[in-house]
Amino acid sequence: MEKKSFLSLCAGLASIAVAHRMLAEAGRADEFTKWPKAMLADGAGKPINARRLETREALVFAYPYVSTPCFLINLGAPADPVEVSDKSGVSYHWPGGAGPARSVVAYSAICGHLLSYPSKRRSVISYSSGPNNFSGHGHVVACCAHHSAYDASRGAVILSGPAPQPLATIILQYEPATEALYATGVLGRALFDDFFVAYKKELVETYGPGQSKRMVEGRTVATPLSQYSDNVVSASLC
Ligand code: FES
């Protein structure tokens, strides 16, 4: 690298560091964690086609750990970037939707209140494209355990209920040449450590001793929630 380019790079990194500190002091945080990249795949291991994703139901995939479930959602309409805040005032910039129509979003499916999540047996948290009973909003991820609702079209900001924070965002990368989607990191407070503690026994039963904290490697299968869980409490009805 030329000396001039190197100095410009150093100056750029220094200004990013200063900007980050100023944001943190102002109650903002760029809470992004980069995780190993994983391709979203169907049951046959082929890439999920971002152009053919259905809009009525969320798909469930594991990321970044084999046991941490996430929702993949096609909103059916572009999602613009917004500022997202939790109830303590900390905020971050949500980059909007991915895919050919910027309509595809992904979130951790672990509720920000008391960590309800979709298991194979049951899910009280799900997505509804139409209006949900207690929040009155569409494009909503709703947790029927205690009626927390999140706006899937705006970074999973809290619409109603006791959750103190939005669902963490899974950052998606779209590859136009193949229509494939990749998960590349997590934005926001993900609650993975709390999740591992709260569900230790259940996770051992499901994944085996010491297996729930394995990282997803290479690809992760995305399955419609209605097929992933035997009993789904509908977000539109609860
Ligand atoms: S655990 Fe989801 S609202 Fe309480």
Boltz pocket constraint, residues with backbone or C-beta under 6 A from the ligand:
constraints:
  - pocket:
      binder: B
      contacts: [[A, 111], [A, 112], [A, 113], [A, 114], [A, 115], [A, 116], [A, 143], [A, 144], [A, 145], [A, 146], [A, 147], [A, 148], [A, 161], [A, 162], [A, 163]]
      max_distance: 6.0
